[in-house]
Amino acid sequence: MIDFLVILALIIAPAGILFYYFWIRDRWEHEPPFLIWKLFGLGGISIIPAVVLDIAFFGLENNPETIFDTFMFAFIAAGLVEETCKFTFIYLFTKRSRHFNEEYDGILYAVAVGLGFAFFENILYVVGATMDESGGLSIAILRAFTAVPMHALDGVILGYFIGRSHFEKTAMGRLTQNLMGLCMAVLFHGFYDFFAFLTMVIPEQAGWCIVGLIWIMVVQWGTAYRFIRAAQISSKARWDALKEAQAAPISAPVIPTRKFCRHCGSSINSIANFCPNCGGDIR
């Protein structure tokens, strides 16, 4: 019973702590909880098409045995398929949201989907390891510090570009931003899985593979931090401009008055210098 509670805490706590970390950095307008929970659930649902596509391309037995197989599995089955599925759900369910009104919102939405994916993926891995008696607790501990943060950081990278894309004026600009975000997320995800699976493919080089895994996560954290700061700056500028516009006084329209020509008595505009009727000088 105690082991079950520990495993449950290791599944829930990392996602909760990481989301809170990104949530408190949204300093201008918090997103409604129902939207965040919906995106979290959609992240879990996105596992289904990802699994279907993995089976379609790589079959049920997709354990890589060579370095090339590891590369293909890491960058295609894991990186490209999973990040594309997550991106699709983010894009479809947030692009028309009235709550999407600043760049940082893109990061928060993508992190919610990424952590939803990681949360339900964690359950599958831990339950599978427990049933195989291969150490559900150790899997839960390992993923709490590796896979779950990786999915969250991929969400930051993907969401940063989704946020920029949302405010682009042209279709080409939006496409470019979305493709940049997707490519970066796929690369980081692919390198993470590549080094992780290499520890099993070439166990004699496991030490160097772990060094590579730590290196890619450090770079990913640094990249995510820079994107968070950039999104915060853009969001602040957007809200400051909105406040200035709301605070600006509205000047009353100037309504020209009428006066009369002293020569012919015609009604004329008060700013006229000559009477349009008789041509007299009325200055």
VENJO-V279029 format. One record per helix or strand. SS is the DSSP state (a for helix, b for strand). FROM is the first residue (numbers start at 0). TO is the last residue. If there is no record, write none. Layout:
SS/FROM/TO  SS/FROM/TO
This chain:
a/1/22  a/32/57  a/66/93  a/102/130  a/135/144  a/146/165  a/170/200  a/202/246  b/257/259  b/266/268  b/273/273  b/280/280
